[in-house]
């Protein structure tokens, strides 16, 4: 499972963010890991660098062979919370779309 991380100009992609993305996705999607070819993670700041509630967005797109891409997103106060929330939502989307096919 390849993970591609994309950020806007207001979000810094430092090693701690990369590590959090990798660990969160491996934990949440381990059941599907052999079937997911790539996950694209897009991090953005909705307020363009200004402070505000729920202004960090994480959009995740899972690509699997033989299936259309599946997406989930989450808005939160911090980048880490948005990543965790989007991963949980993506897990539910995959469970719903694929059922027990990969259990």
N, C-alpha and C positions, 0 to 999 in steps of 0.2 A: 504494500500500500504506500504509494508516494504521496507526500503532503507538500503542497505548494502554498506558501504564505505570501499574501499581497497586502500592502498597507498603503494608506494615503499619506500625504506629506505631513500630517499632524500626528501620526502614530509612529513611534520608533520601534523598529524590529530588532530588538536586542536579543542576546542569547537566552535570557530568562523568558521572554515571550515565546520564542521558538520552542524552548523546552516545555513550557506550559501547554502549548498547542499540541505538541507530539504526545505528551503524557496523557492529556485529557482525551484525545482521539483514540489512542491505543486502549485506554481503559473503557471508554464508552462504546467503541465499535469493534472490539476484539472478535466478537462472534462473526462479523462480516469481513474481517481483514483479508481473507484469502480471495474474496470475490470483488473487493473494491480495488480498482486500478489506480485511482487518484482522488484525492480530496483537495479542493481548492478552498482556501480560507482567505476571506477578504475582511480586513479590519479598517474601520473608518471612524472619524470623529465627526458627528453630525453637526456640531456647532463650530466647526472650523477653528479649533484651538481655544474657544471660549469655554468657560465653565458652565455647567448646567446638569440637570438631572437626566439620567438615562441617555447621555449623549455619545456613548461609545457603542458602535455596532459591529457585530461579527456575523458575517454571512458565510455559510459553508455549503459547498456543492460536492456531493459524492457522485463519482462516475463509476459505473459497474458495467462489465461486459454484458451485452444483450439487454440492457435497460436504459431508459431515459435518465438523464441526470436528476438527482433528487436534492432539494435544497431545504435549508432551515436557517433562520436568523434569530438574533436576540439583541436587544438594546439594554444596556446597563450603565451604572455609574463608573465602572472600571473596565479596562480591557480584559482582565482576567475573568471577571464575572460574566462578561458578554461571551467569551470563549466557552466557558463552562456551560452557560445556558444554551448556546447554539448547539453544542455537542449533544446535550441531553435531548434537545428537540430533534436533531438529526437522527439520533438513535430511535426515537419514537416514529419518525417518518419511515425509516428503513424497516422497522418492525411491522408497521401498518402496511406498507407497500409490498413487502416480500413475505410477510407472515412467517411461518415456521419453516420456510423453504431452506434456510441456512442454519437451522438450530442443531 
